[in-house]
Amino acid sequence: MPLQTRTVTDPATALANWSKYAAGAAPKWTANVLTPRRDPFQAAIAAIPFWQSQVSSPAAATAMAKGLNSVNIAEFQTTVQGQGQANYRNGVTTKTAKMGAFLQAFIPKLGNIVSNLDRTNPRGDYSQNVSRLQTYLDAVHATKGQN
């Protein structure tokens, strides 16, 4: 299989794409919060025995269940759809500088990782591709704390 060269997006383009799509994802965030795969309140109630074992207070379990059961779902939905969605969108806007700094540091490293991977561990059969993916993940993980 011939070696394929790839280009990695430059940091400015990556930041513009992130800002555009992350801020635009606020309605999707709202929809996912309001229609989760499982009810977070019931999941929290189901976790009470473990939580209680960690805090060692029988009264704490009762207080936690009471608090979770007293959540006004209509109020929760209104908050998520209104201020929650606005906060999500604003979070993207206010973190643009931080994300830009991260991308400036990380994108060149990612380009080197992909280039080295293509050179030293080209695509192959399934097991080779699994190995390639692990090599990629290890290389990306190695940059943690340096970006």
MODELLER restraints for C-alpha pairs under 7 A, 6 or more apart:
rsr = mdl.restraints
at = mdl.atoms
rsr.add(forms.Gaussian(group=physical.xy_distance, feature=features.Distance(at['CA:3:A'], at['CA:118:A']), mean=6.74, stdev=0.5))
rsr.add(forms.Gaussian(group=physical.xy_distance, feature=features.Distance(at['CA:3:A'], at['CA:122:A']), mean=6.96, stdev=0.5))
rsr.add(forms.Gaussian(group=physical.xy_distance, feature=features.Distance(at['CA:8:A'], at['CA:111:A']), mean=5.41, stdev=0.5))
rsr.add(forms.Gaussian(group=physical.xy_distance, feature=features.Distance(at['CA:10:A'], at['CA:107:A']), mean=6.66, stdev=0.5))
rsr.add(forms.Gaussian(group=physical.xy_distance, feature=features.Distance(at['CA:11:A'], at['CA:103:A']), mean=5.16, stdev=0.5))
rsr.add(forms.Gaussian(group=physical.xy_distance, feature=features.Distance(at['CA:11:A'], at['CA:104:A']), mean=5.15, stdev=0.5))
rsr.add(forms.Gaussian(group=physical.xy_distance, feature=features.Distance(at['CA:11:A'], at['CA:107:A']), mean=5.96, stdev=0.5))
rsr.add(forms.Gaussian(group=physical.xy_distance, feature=features.Distance(at['CA:15:A'], at['CA:99:A']), mean=6.84, stdev=0.5))
rsr.add(forms.Gaussian(group=physical.xy_distance, feature=features.Distance(at['CA:15:A'], at['CA:100:A']), mean=5.66, stdev=0.5))
rsr.add(forms.Gaussian(group=physical.xy_distance, feature=features.Distance(at['CA:15:A'], at['CA:103:A']), mean=6.86, stdev=0.5))
rsr.add(forms.Gaussian(group=physical.xy_distance, feature=features.Distance(at['CA:19:A'], at['CA:92:A']), mean=6.62, stdev=0.5))
rsr.add(forms.Gaussian(group=physical.xy_distance, feature=features.Distance(at['CA:19:A'], at['CA:96:A']), mean=6.81, stdev=0.5))
rsr.add(forms.Gaussian(group=physical.xy_distance, feature=features.Distance(at['CA:22:A'], at['CA:92:A']), mean=6.48, stdev=0.5))
rsr.add(forms.Gaussian(group=physical.xy_distance, feature=features.Distance(at['CA:23:A'], at['CA:89:A']), mean=4.89, stdev=0.5))
rsr.add(forms.Gaussian(group=physical.xy_distance, feature=features.Distance(at['CA:23:A'], at['CA:92:A']), mean=5.74, stdev=0.5))
rsr.add(forms.Gaussian(group=physical.xy_distance, feature=features.Distance(at['CA:26:A'], at['CA:85:A']), mean=5.59, stdev=0.5))
rsr.add(forms.Gaussian(group=physical.xy_distance, feature=features.Distance(at['CA:26:A'], at['CA:88:A']), mean=6.14, stdev=0.5))
rsr.add(forms.Gaussian(group=physical.xy_distance, feature=features.Distance(at['CA:26:A'], at['CA:89:A']), mean=5.68, stdev=0.5))
rsr.add(forms.Gaussian(group=physical.xy_distance, feature=features.Distance(at['CA:27:A'], at['CA:85:A']), mean=6.90, stdev=0.5))
rsr.add(forms.Gaussian(group=physical.xy_distance, feature=features.Distance(at['CA:30:A'], at['CA:80:A']), mean=6.17, stdev=0.5))
rsr.add(forms.Gaussian(group=physical.xy_distance, feature=features.Distance(at['CA:30:A'], at['CA:81:A']), mean=5.94, stdev=0.5))
rsr.add(forms.Gaussian(group=physical.xy_distance, feature=features.Distance(at['CA:30:A'], at['CA:85:A']), mean=6.07, stdev=0.5))
rsr.add(forms.Gaussian(group=physical.xy_distance, feature=features.Distance(at['CA:34:A'], at['CA:77:A']), mean=6.56, stdev=0.5))
rsr.add(forms.Gaussian(group=physical.xy_distance, feature=features.Distance(at['CA:41:A'], at['CA:68:A']), mean=6.21, stdev=0.5))
rsr.add(forms.Gaussian(group=physical.xy_distance, feature=features.Distance(at['CA:45:A'], at['CA:65:A']), mean=6.08, stdev=0.5))
rsr.add(forms.Gaussian(group=physical.xy_distance, feature=features.Distance(at['CA:48:A'], at['CA:61:A']), mean=6.15, stdev=0.5))
rsr.add(forms.Gaussian(group=physical.xy_distance, feature=features.Distance(at['CA:52:A'], at['CA:58:A']), mean=6.84, stdev=0.5))
rsr.add(forms.Gaussian(group=physical.xy_distance, feature=features.Distance(at['CA:52:A'], at['CA:60:A']), mean=6.89, stdev=0.5))
rsr.add(forms.Gaussian(group=physical.xy_distance, feature=features.Distance(at['CA:52:A'], at['CA:61:A']), mean=5.78, stdev=0.5))
rsr.add(forms.Gaussian(group=physical.xy_distance, feature=features.Distance(at['CA:102:A'], at['CA:147:A']), mean=5.46, stdev=0.5))
rsr.add(forms.Gaussian(group=physical.xy_distance, feature=features.Distance(at['CA:105:A'], at['CA:147:A']), mean=5.13, stdev=0.5))
rsr.add(forms.Gaussian(group=physical.xy_distance, feature=features.Distance(at['CA:106:A'], at['CA:147:A']), mean=5.51, stdev=0.5))
rsr.add(forms.Gaussian(group=physical.xy_distance, feature=features.Distance(at['CA:113:A'], at['CA:139:A']), mean=6.63, stdev=0.5))
rsr.add(forms.Gaussian(group=physical.xy_distance, feature=features.Distance(at['CA:117:A'], at['CA:136:A']), mean=7.00, stdev=0.5))
rsr.add(forms.Gaussian(group=physical.xy_distance, feature=features.Distance(at['CA:121:A'], at['CA:132:A']), mean=6.06, stdev=0.5))
rsr.add(forms.Gaussian(group=physical.xy_distance, feature=features.Distance(at['CA:123:A'], at['CA:129:A']), mean=5.79, stdev=0.5))
